């Protein structure tokens, strides 16, 4: 993990308290927070993946829009998840982009816990 990348203390404490394995990298001012071994709801295969949250410059005041997974995730019934058909490369890995847009981000209040809750809520829809 690159120790020069600064993640707010509140986020580090949240991740640490839950024993969430993560990695931090950066790309052109963005912080890439990779959650290792993220458990997906039953509607998806595989059962686990790595989950990428891209934190924009200005985070936590700036909204971390969308999320990404690797390896590619499918619906258990064989279908493709809604609006998750674009691949993007970060840190030498192909990531499946989930085009989900949260317009309720509260600058300076919301954090990684909020973002992970929004990701989970979306994934539990199974679409």
N, C-alpha and C positions, 0 to 999 in steps of 0.2 A: 504494500500500500504506500502511496506517495504521501509522506508526512507533511509536505509543503502545502497540500490542499486543505483549505480551511472549511470545515463543516460546522455550523453553529453548535455550541455545546449542548443545547436542548436536544438537537437531533442525535448527537453522539450518545448522550445519556439514554435516550429512548431506545436506540438500536442496541446498546450494550445491556440495558436492563432486560431486554427480551432475548438476549443471546442470538441476535440476528447477525449472521456472517455477511460481511459486505466488503467491497473494494471501492476505492476512490481513484478516479483518473480525471484528467482535465483535457478539454479540447477547445481551443480558441475562446477562452474565457468561461466556458460552461464547465460545471462539475458533473461528472458522470458517476452516479451512485449505483453500483451493481449489487443487488441483493442476491446472494448465492443460495441456491436450493429452495427457491420460493415454491410453496405448495399451492397448486392450482385447485380450484373447485372441481367436483366430479364431472362436470360437463365437458372437460377438456382432457386431451392427451398431448404430451406426456403428463404424468402426475406432478412432476416438478420441473422447474426451469430456472434460468437466471433472469432476473427482472432488472431492467435498466430504467432509472429515473434521471432525466437530464435537467439539472438545476441551472437556470439561466443566470447571466450576470445580474447582480442585484438581488438574488435570492437571499432571504425569504420574503422580501418585498415584491419580487417578481414571481409570477405563477409558473410552476413547472408543468407545462402542458404535455399531454400524451404520455405514453409509456411504451416500452419495448421488451421483447422476450427473445431468448435463445435457449435451446433450439426452437425451431418453428412449432407453434401450437396449433392444433386442430380441434374441432368439436369431436366429442366421442362418437357421434353418429356419422363421422367422416366428412362433414361439411367444414367450410372455412368460416372462421369468426368474422363477424361484421366489421368492415373497414379496418382490416388488419392484413392487407395483402401487399404492402410495400416493404421491401427489405432495404435497410440502411446499414452502412458499415461504420462502426466506432471501435477504436482500439484493436483493429485487425479482426473483428468478429462481425458476422452478419446478424443483424437484429431485425426481428419482425416488429414493425411499427403498428401500434394500436392507436388509431386516430380517435381519441376520446378527449373532449375539450371541456375543462371545468371552468365555468365563468363565475364561480362563487368564491374564488380565492380571496382571502382577507389578508392584505399586505401587512406584514409585521406580526400577525397573529397566527396564521396557519404555518404548518411545519411538515416534516417528513411523516409524522404520525397521521396528519390530516390527509396527505397525499396517498399514503398506503391504504387508508380507510376508503378513499375514493376509488382507488384501483380495485380493491376487494369488492366494493359494492358493485362496480361495473362488471367484474368477472363473474360474480354470483348470478348475474342475469343470464349467463350461459348462452350468449349470442355472439 
